[in-house]
Amino acid sequence: MAYMRRMTQTLHIVGGGMAGSEAAWQAAELGAQVILHEMRPNVETFAHRTGDLGEMVCSNSFRSDDHEQNAVGLLHWEMLQAGSLIMRTAYQHRLPAGGALAVDRDVFSAAITKTLHDHPNIQISHEEITSLPEDGQWIFATGPLTSATLGEAIQQETGADRLAFFDAIAPIVYADSIDMSVAWKQSRYDKGETEEEQKAYINCPMTKDQYEAFIDALLAADKTEFHEGETAKYFDGCLPIEVMAERGRETLRHGPMKPVGLTNPHDPENKAYAVVQLRRDNALGTLYNIVGFQTKMKYGAQSTVFKMIPGLHEASFARLGGIHRNTFLNSPTLLDNQMRLRSRPNIRFAGQVTGVEGYVESAAMGLLAGRMAAADIAGRSLPDLPQDSAHGALVHHITGGAEAKTFQPMNVNFGLFRPLDGMRGGRRGRRERYKGYSDRAKEVWTDWLAQQTGPATQ
């Protein structure tokens, strides 16, 4: 990345999660002086366990790493080309996870914290920001756990009802408490280039009777109640398992508990009716999270219900699941295409608060906000963001492409991309179409980055 001249105006970034950390890195690498405001550990949240930057709370996965057939994998690729701190650190501390990119979450966040702490252009402050400043350059990347006071200030400024949905967190199990005489290690369809990748998951099989009893227990379990007047809206990619079970008894068996692509070596002749998968959560292999098992069950109920899973009857939990409120803006009505608040253009928003969903998408919005803010401070204009890139498709969606009346958080996906023109040879199959989207995105993204390597402003 080309360095700009030393800038005299300071960029303030609020929130040290994926988006804020990436924004700070991008802006600092471009020569901006950055103060990163992270209220933790002075002000704690429901979900975080440490005061480290870039702490992963819901999962340890960045999802698919396939940059030709998966939109989030393409986003990985684009971010790496732009010198992303989040993605570079993720690859440095990745764990076996089949075709997904999973990381050792504690080592990952510690590395992010050290890198930002050591950067000469970054100062870290642990004060809580509770209002929207009138002047200066600011990026608010406070994510799903925006403090109540700041949330009220944002609501007052935007004049809109506070929009929110709920995220749930999956439990983490100590590996040595899993009964491997019942469970076994295998990635679905043996996916992975190495034996370690092909055995990245621990699988717990269920018979039909065991599955039916498990569903009954899920539906009957004590669950977290919401405050009066709150409507429980969930992001579809992070539904609590109880909510899925309420949609039909077979829903889980066709979702996170699907038995396909797996063979139980303890009983290879009999196909499991359902399978619970656990994914490695740290480099030591001592912790595993239960994949897709986000939950709003109360703690006592979780321990009872999850121990019904074969292989987990004596499970010991390093962390139980939970549910938390997730705040986001109605970005199509409030943000311009530079991610600035229309009513206060000195303020940008980034991350999940803009209405994107997922670690990668949040960090990608931080990457763009950091670059855009640094360019503003330096008196430069970035070239127009190419809509045919993964970054561009996502920003276009949240800042104008989505229907404002029904706006809900969105993961990156190829449905956000403009159709391909002139598909040669009748390329109309899904694989060919996705490859076409990816090839086009890589070309325009590479060109966009190349246009930013000119001489710095004097």
N, C-alpha and C positions, 0 to 999 in steps of 0.2 A: 504494500500500500504506500502510495506517495505521501510524504509529509507536507503539510502546509506550513506557512510561517507561524511563529508563536502568536497566539491570539490573546488580546487583552481582556475581552469579555469572557466571563465564566459561564459555563453551561452547568445548570443544576439538574440532576436526575433524581427523582424520588422513587425509591423501590429498588432493592438489590436482588431481585429474582432473575429469571432467564432474560427478560426483556431489558431490564435496567442494567444488568451486568454487561450484556452485549452492546447496548447503546453507549455505555461508558467507555468500553474498549474501542469501539469504532471511532467515536469522537476524539478520544485521546490519541489514538494512532494518527488521526488527521491533524493533530496539533492543538486541539482545543484543551483548555484548562477545565477540568471537570470536578465538581463536588458531587459525590454519590451519597444520597441521604437514605440510609436504611435504619428504620426504627428499632429493629431487633439488634441485640438482645434486651435493650432497655424496655421495649414494649413488646410483649410476647403475643403470639397468635395461637389459635386453636391447633393448627396443623403443623407448624414448624417445631423442630426439636432443638435447633442451634441458632446461633447468630451468624452463621456463615452465609456468604453470598451464593446465589445459584443453588439453593437447597431444593432438592426434589422431594415433594411431599406425597403426591398421589400415586406415582409409579416410578420405576427406574428405567423406563423404556422410551426411546425416541421413535419407536415404531419402525416401519419397513425401511431398509437401506437400499432398496432397488430403485435406482435413479432413471430407469428406462420405462418401467411399468407401474410405478407408484408415485403419486404426486408428492407425498411427503419425502420420499427418497430423492426426488428431483430437488426439493427444497434443501435437503442436506447438501446436495452437490452445489447448488447456487451459493449457499452460505459459505461453504469451504472456499469457493473461488473468490469470495469477498473478504477472506481472512477472518472468518468468524471464530471468536474465542470459544463460544459455547460448543460448536461442532468440533473444533480441533481438540478441545479437552475431552469431549465425549469419546472420540476415537482413541485417544491416549489411554483411557481408562475403561474401555469396553469390556463386556463380559460375553461369554457364549450365549447366544439367544436365537439360534437358527438364522432366519433371514432378517431378524430385527436388530436394531442398534440399542442395546441395553448397557447400562454403566453401573459401576460401583458408586452408589450415590454419595456416600460420605467422602470418599477420596476425590470424587469429581468436584463437589462443592468446596472442599478444602483447597484444591488446586485453583479453582476460579478465584477464591478469596485471596490467595497468595499473589496470583498474577496481577489482580487489580490493585492490591495493596502496594505492590512493588513498582507500579507504573509511575514514572515521575510526573505525569500530567494529571494524576487522579488523587483526590483527597476523599477519604471516607468519613462521613459524619453519621453518628447514631442518634440524631435528634428526630423527633416525630414532626412531620410537616402536616399542618392541620387546615391550611387555607390555600387558595390559588393566588399566587403573587401577581401584583399589578404590572411589574416590569421585569426585565431580565429574560434570558432564554431558559426555558424549563421543559423537561420531559417528565410526565407522570406515568410511571410504569408500576403501579401499586398492585396490579394483579387482582386475583379473586378475593384476596383478604384485605382489601382497602379498609382502613380504619373507619369507624362510624363517624368520627368528626370530619375527616376529609371527605367521606362519602356525602355527608350533608352539605359540605361546601360545594362539591361538584354538582349536586342536585340543585342547589340554590342558583348557581351560575347558569346552568343549562335550561332551567325552567321546565324540566321534564320530570316525570315520575321516575323514581329510581328503579331501574330494571335489574332484575336479579334472577338467578336460577340456583340450583344446588348441585354441588359436586360431592361425591362420596369417595372415601379412601379405603383401599383393600388392606387386609391384615398381613403381617409378616410373621413367618414361622421359623423357629430355630431348626436347622437341617438335621441335627442329631436327635431331634424328637420325632422325626418321621420314620415310620416303620417300613423299611425297605424290603421286608419279606412280603409285603403286600403291594407297595408302590414300586415303580421302576423308572429309569431314566430313558427318555426318548423324545426327540423333537418330532412334531407331526410330519408324517411322510418322510421321516429321516432327513429332513432338510438341513443342509449345511455341508461345507466342503471338508471338514475335519470330523473325526470321531467325537471330539469334544462338542462341536456344534450340533452334531446329530443326536447328542444326549444332553442337550441344554436344559430340558425341562424334567421335572419329576411328575409322574402321572399316578393318580389315585383312581382305581376303577370302581364302578358301582353296578350292582345288579338292578333290575327293574324294581324289586321290592325296596331296596336300599334308597333308590332315587325317589320313589313315591313317599317314603317316610321322611326323607330329607326335605322335600317340597312342603309336606304337611308342617314340619317343624319351622321352616322359614316363614310360612304364612301365619303361624300362630305366635311367633316370637314377639317379645316386647321390643318396640321400636321407638326411635327418637320422635318426640312430638314437636310440632312447629308452634311458633308463637301465634297467638290469635290474630287473624287477619292476613297471615302469610299464605300464599298459594304455592304449593310445592311444584315447581317446574324443574325438570332435570334435563341436562344435556344428554342427548341420546347415546353419545359415545361413552358416557360415564354413569350409566344407570345403576342404581343399587340392585343387587340380585333379587331382593324382595319385590321390587317394582316389576322386574322382568317376570318373576314367578306369578305375580298377580295378573299378568297379561295372558296367562295360559300355562298349564302344567308342563307342556312340552317346550316352552320357550327357552329355558336354560339348556335343555338337551340339544337344541339346535343353535345355541349360542356359545357361551364360554365353556359349557360342559359337553360339547359334541364329541363323540367317540371316534370319529373318522381319522384315518391315517395313523393309527396307533395299534400296536400288538403287544399284549401283556405276556412277557416271557415266563411268568409264573403259571399262566394258564392260556397258552397260545391257541388252543382249539376253540375257546369260547370268547365271543365278542362282548366287550363291556357294553352295558346299556347306556352308560354315561361316564365321562371321565373328568375329574378335576385336575387342572394343571397348575403347577407351581414353577415360577421362574426365578433363577438365581438372582440374588439381590446385592451380593458383594463379591469382591475378588477372592476372598478366602473360601467362598462356598459355604459359609456357616449360616446364611440367612436366605430364605426363599419367600417370595410374595405369592399369594394365591391369585392367579390371573383371572381378571374379570369379576372378582368377588368384592367389589365395592359394596359397602353395606351401611344401613342406618339402624341396624339392630343395636340395642343397648349392650354394654360390655358383657354382662353376665350371660345374656342370651347368646352372644357370639361364641363364647367359649363352649357352651353346651351344644349348640347347633353344629359348629364346625368340627367338633370331635366326633360327630356322626359319620364323617367322611372316612371311608376305609383308608388306613395308613396314617390317619391323623388322630386316632383315638387317644393317644397320649401326647398330643402336640403341646408344645410350649410356645407362647406367642411373644415375640419381641415387640410387636405393636399390634393393637387391635384396630379395626376399621372405625370409620366415623364419617360424619357429614358436616359440610360447612357451606355457608352462603357465598355465592360468587357474583360479584358486581360487574356490570358492563354497561357501556354507553350505547345509545342509539346512534352509532357512528354515521350512518348515511345522512342524518339530519344535522349532526353536530360537528363533524370533522371535514376539512377540505382534503384535496388529493395530496397534500404535503403532511397530512396527519395532524394539522393544527386545529385547535379549537376556533371555530369561526368567530366567536364573540371575543376571543383573546388570542390573536395569532402569535403571541410570544410563548404560548403553551402548546406543546404537543403531547399526545397520548401514545402509548405503545404497550404491547402485550395483550393479555387476556381482557383487560378493561376496555379494549377497542372492539371486542366482539369476535376475536379469533379464539380458537380452542386448541390446546395442546402445547407442550413445551417447545416444540420446533417452531410452530407458528408464532408463538409469543416472542421467542428469541429473534425470529426473522423480522418482526415488526420493530423490535429494538434496534436491530441492525440498520434498518432504513431510517428510523427516527434519529439515531445517532449521527448518521451521515448527513441527513438533511439539516439538522441543527448546526453541525460543524460548518457546513457550507454557508449557512446564513450568517454565522458569526464572522466568517472569513470574507464575507461580501461576494460570495460566488453563487452561481446557480447550477444546480445539478441538471444534467440532461433529463428529459422526461423519462420517467420510469416505464420500461416496456411492458405493456399489458400482457404480452404473450409469454412473459416469464412467470415462474411460480409466484415470486414475490409480487409482481405486478397484478396478476390475476386475483390474488388475495386482497391486496390493497384496493383494487377497483371494486371488489365485492363489498367491502365494509364501508367504503367512502362514497358509494353512489350506485353500485350495481345491484345491491340487495333492495328488496321492498321494505321501506322504513316501517310500515305498519305491522309487519310480521317478522321483523329482524330478530334473529336468534344467533347465538355463537356458532361458528362454522370452522371445521377443519379444512385444510387445503385438500382439494380433490379436482380431478380433471373435468368435472362438470362446471367448474368456474372458468375454464379456458374457452377462448373464442374458437369456433370451428376451424378446421384446417381447410385451406383452399387448394384446389388443384392436386388432389391426392393421386399420385401417379400409380398406374397399374391397378387401379380399382382398389386401393388399400382402404378397406372399410371394416375389417375385423377389429375387435377391441384391442388386441395386442399391437396391431399395426398402427391403429389410431393413437394409442398411448405413446408408442415409440415416436410417432410424428410430433405429438405435443412436446415430448421431451427434447427431441432434436431441435425443434424450432426455439424452445425456451433457452436451451444452452447457447444457441447462436446469438440471440438478442441480448441475453444476460452478459455474455462475454463482451459484446460490443459496448454495452452500457458501462461496464467497468472500465474498459479501455479508454473511454471518453473522459474519465476522471483522473487520468494519470498525467495531465499536462502540468505546466509550471504553476507554482503556487502564486497566490496574489501577493504583490509586493506592498 
